[in-house]
């Protein structure tokens, strides 16, 4: 079978698997977030935590719960990293330096999983399992919990209550993330991903000499790394490492895992608001943007060399893992940058200006197609609010979305949400380029070097975590600056999302009239897609013009 046929076949298999998962998983997520019944193990957790499971919280209390849980998680993980040399299963690894420990703690708690270190030579097994992997579960659950509160804002009336964060968090971990991760960890082990507690083992090489092979509990962490759109790899090579991603089947499974919950969330949204057409409209926009990104990145990488001799010499495979080839690499690259996953199976730094620029642009979209676990849906719902508001301005009517009026207060929250991440990216990139020492961290000059810096700030602010490569980011300045950007990029938008949820929940729904914009028709799908592209294009175009666009023109 030729590469093109194999490429189309794996795309078709992925789409079919996601389509089959959409209804059952989306329905199960909605049931998990709405049922009034508590499992016995959940009641035990509530009792130990002093939580009243039937008490709803006002949005400020819900927000304080999110922030308090995340603060404690950050401090705990920071201490774990700093004390690593005194812990069992440390494999003789030293304590992580203070600046790198702060960066890593902020990274994993914010669902970013940016890694300025080599996993196999820096982290011991206990830190990997009880520190990093635990936050992979917790940070993913936090994202879904926040979007659940926003959906309740649309469905509730004349109340200041948006749910109970502790109940949402517990249910999502115990009912959704743990069971799926357990099943697929077994699948990955059966497919060749390693799972053990071995330290590095010295083995004789065929050509003489010795080679050190690392071990570890990889499959269990690999599953939640993708399922929770976390992305932090057990090894430095991430999903290009054969112990994390040994063959084409595991590669396809990992892409499926990073997409399955974000693509199922619109189904949960439609179920919770009582109108599946709304969910279909949202998922249609997600699919359009995802398919366009996959097509553009793949086309750029397939035709990067115009001469037949260049094709024959394999010039298109620069930076790609030869086990997967171009199609599997670009499918992975588009999916990981359109979610907040950040896992990589190829070097984005080696992509063409068009292909590499698209990976940056994917993150600049806010990772909403389909986005991270929870964060993708609340990001696109904020943009849907903006799209409805724009349509209302066109006809001179107060805009309404899902029966709730979008007044000045709601639009302020939506506007602040949209402006937060670009401000962090552009200010951070400007500071990095203004400081001579930080410019020296670029391994490439000119437009390509600027793209490396822009990618790093974009990845951190959007909580993606993937690295373009070519940037020496393990410095005190970058570790500190990127850590701060990750924290602000994660929790400031959540403030505005939950404030919007509270504002909507207090309203009395208005009836649908002849002047109400139907937010499920193809016209709205086109309007929302246009708003997404225009907002991103106007915000980031100058930065893109200095980076990948300038490099492509050159």
Secondary structure, 3 states (H helix, E strand, C coil): CCHHHHHHHHHHHHHHHHHHHHHHHHHHHHHHHHCCCCCHHHHHHHHHHCCCCCCCCEHHHHHHHHHHHHHHHHHHHHHHHHCHHHCCCCCCCCCCCHHHHHHHHHHHHCCCCCCCCCHHHHCCHHHHHHHHHHHHHHHHHHHHHHHHHHHHHHHCCCCCECCCHHHHHHHHHHHHHHHHHHHHHHHHHHCCCCCCCCCCEEEECCCCCEEEECCCCHHHHHHHHHHCCCCCCCCCCHHHCCCCCCCHHHHHHHHHHHHHHHHHHHHHHHHHHCCHHHHHHHHHHHHHHHHHHHHHHHHHHHCCCCCHHHHHCCHHHCCECCCCHHHHHHHHHHHHHHCCCCCCCECHHHCCHHHHHHHHHHHHCCCCCCCCCCHHHHHHHHHHHHHHHHHHHHHCCCCEECCEECCHHHHHHHHHHHHHHHHHHHHHHHHHHHCHHHHCCECCCHHHHHHHHHHHHHHHHCCCCCCCCCECCCCHHHHHHHHHHHHHHHHHHHHHHHHHHHHHHCCCCCCCCCCCCCCCCHHHHHHHHHHHHHHHHHHHHHHHHHCHHHHHHC
